[in-house]
Amino acid sequence: MLYALDLSLDSEEGFASVKAGLTSPLAKFVIWALLSALLYHLVAGIRHLIMDTGIGETLEGGKLGSKIVIAVSVVVIVLAGVWIW
């Protein structure tokens, strides 16, 4: 991605080639997959920050928290897919 950024900022032809390359379905899928992993990690990290305050530290709270993380992650990942595609 850093190479693509450098190429796109180098010239107008470079920008056009990067734009053409990122519109392919394979590139969109790879970007969506990487973004999905980052979004899940973000949501799970927020859960752990909440647990650091003492909320959801029991076994039942942990199970509920994990279900909430999965549900929120699915919604955010679907929204990211809509945004990318």
JOCOR-V120557 format. One record per residue. N is the residue number from 1. PHI is phi in degrees with one decimal (NA if undefined). Layout:
N/PHI, N/PHI
This chain:
1/NA, 2/-66.6, 3/-63.6, 4/-64.5, 5/-63.5, 6/-61.9, 7/-64.9, 8/-70.2, 9/-86.9, 10/-73.7, 11/-157.2, 12/-68.1, 13/-68.0, 14/-63.5, 15/-61.5, 16/-63.7, 17/-69.4, 18/-66.7, 19/-61.7, 20/-66.2, 21/-70.3, 22/-81.9, 23/-89.8, 24/-72.8, 25/-61.0, 26/-65.4, 27/-64.4, 28/-63.2, 29/-66.2, 30/-64.0, 31/-62.0, 32/-64.7, 33/-65.0, 34/-65.2, 35/-65.8, 36/-63.5, 37/-63.3, 38/-65.8, 39/-67.5, 40/-61.8, 41/-62.6, 42/-64.7, 43/-65.2, 44/-66.4, 45/-65.7, 46/-63.6, 47/-59.7, 48/-67.8, 49/-64.4, 50/-66.1, 51/-66.2, 52/-65.9, 53/-84.0, 54/102.9, 55/-92.3, 56/77.9, 57/-88.6, 58/-79.1, 59/-63.2, 60/-66.2, 61/-65.3, 62/-65.2, 63/-65.3, 64/-64.3, 65/-61.7, 66/-67.9, 67/-66.8, 68/-65.7, 69/-60.5, 70/-65.1, 71/-64.4, 72/-65.7, 73/-63.3, 74/-61.0, 75/-62.8, 76/-67.0, 77/-68.3, 78/-64.5, 79/-62.6, 80/-65.3, 81/-63.5, 82/-64.7, 83/-65.7, 84/-73.8, 85/-81.9
